[in-house]
Amino acid sequence: MANIPVETVNTAGDKARLAIAGVLVVAALVGFYALAKQGAALQWTALVVGLVAAVVVFFTSESGRQLLAFGREAWREVRKVVWPARKEAIQMTTYVFVFVLIMALFLWMADKTLEWVLIDLILGWKK
């Protein structure tokens, strides 16, 4: 496994943006509860506006840009996946269910056999 160096750039401006985003989230929550007597519309508007502002500020930081780049790369990889046809998917699902059923029966039989050997034969506790 190759060691790939990771470059992390944390400038003061970047940290400030993250702090501002956190403050905006807290302010949105405080505004939501502080405006309870003003009506639900104003209350929810304050919450949504504060959260949207926090998200916008977060995505202007380096961490936000890296998150967006990760999301784009993940979506690009998902588009490369070759998904099975319906027939193949049903076939594989059937195989899995049959295997699970066989394993359940095997484990049940092993449990009952061990129970019989330990309780009835070795310990002599009859039911």
C-alpha atoms as one frame of an Amber mdcrd trajectory, in Angstrom:
protein
   0.000   0.000   0.000   1.476   3.283  -1.088   1.605   6.099   1.393   0.128
   9.155  -0.208   1.028  12.382   1.563  -1.994  14.338   2.682  -1.771  18.088
   2.492  -3.914  19.940   4.947  -4.089  23.684   4.652  -5.644  25.352   7.662
  -5.304  29.056   7.305  -6.613  31.531   9.819  -9.275  32.615   7.323 -10.374
  29.027   6.895 -10.681  28.500  10.623 -12.590  31.772  10.895 -15.057  30.630
   8.213 -15.681  27.387  10.094 -16.153  29.309  13.346 -18.567  31.710  11.647
 -20.525  28.758  10.235 -20.788  27.298  13.737 -21.900  30.626  15.167 -24.534
  30.922  12.435 -25.933  27.483  13.299 -26.154  28.444  16.965 -27.682  31.820
  16.064 -30.281  30.091  13.878 -31.273  27.804  16.742 -31.375  30.661  19.247
 -33.430  32.732  16.827 -35.842  29.859  16.315 -36.542  29.573  20.031 -36.385
  33.310  20.746 -39.012  34.047  18.094 -41.498  31.470  19.417 -44.007  34.188
  20.379 -43.705  35.961  17.014 -45.299  33.147  15.048 -44.248  29.969  13.336
 -43.567  31.605   9.965 -40.997  34.032  11.347 -39.566  31.328  13.586 -38.984
  28.893  10.714 -37.743  31.648   8.417 -35.061  32.600  10.959 -34.021  28.959
  11.321 -33.847  28.258   7.583 -32.059  31.520   6.733 -29.511  30.968   9.500
 -28.831  27.380   8.456 -28.556  28.286   4.769 -26.101  31.051   5.630 -24.072
  28.594   7.719 -23.967  26.101   4.850 -22.894  28.795   2.371 -20.110  29.969
   4.688 -19.014  26.363   5.314 -18.769  25.603   1.603 -16.526  28.639   1.047
 -13.945  27.106   3.412 -11.333  24.582   2.337 -13.127  21.823   4.247 -16.337
  22.619   2.385 -14.589  22.585  -0.976 -12.987  19.245  -0.131 -16.387  17.861
   0.854 -17.862  18.995  -2.458 -14.939  17.477  -4.374 -15.388  14.200  -2.485
 -19.101  14.200  -3.326 -18.405  14.813  -7.017 -15.782  12.040  -7.093 -18.107
   9.610  -5.303 -20.897  10.374  -7.787 -18.460   9.845 -10.665 -17.530   6.429
  -9.233 -21.188   5.454  -8.760 -21.836   6.172 -12.435 -19.036   3.724 -13.349
 -20.726   0.829 -11.532 -22.166  -1.875 -13.774 -25.484  -2.748 -12.181 -26.873
  -6.272 -12.639 -29.891  -6.916 -14.815 -33.214  -7.696 -13.112 -32.867 -11.423
 -13.787 -29.363 -11.529 -12.300 -30.449  -9.557  -9.228 -33.387 -11.894  -8.554
 -31.153 -14.924  -9.079 -28.481 -13.689  -6.653 -31.116 -12.706  -4.071 -32.590
 -16.210  -4.298 -29.132 -17.736  -3.783 -28.615 -15.602  -0.687 -31.998 -16.530
   0.816 -31.421 -20.244   0.164 -27.952 -20.057   1.706 -29.314 -18.259   4.785
 -32.048 -20.876   5.163 -29.532 -23.739   4.896 -27.215 -22.070   7.431 -30.114
 -21.456   9.817 -31.104 -25.117   9.635 -27.498 -26.233  10.133 -27.017 -23.970
  13.156 -30.344 -25.078  14.642 -29.345 -28.731  14.223 -25.888 -28.085  15.716
 -27.483 -26.283  18.676 -29.966 -29.067  19.332 -27.238 -31.726  19.003 -24.982
 -29.931  21.480 -27.930 -29.415  23.802 -28.735 -33.142  23.679 -25.097 -34.162
  24.207 -24.438 -31.757  27.078 -27.747 -31.765  28.931 -29.045 -35.285  28.380
 -25.906 -37.419  28.014 -23.171 -35.679  30.018 -25.124 -33.919  32.778 -28.034
 -36.322  32.848 -30.666 -33.598  33.214 -33.766 -35.046  31.614 -36.504 -32.714
  30.568
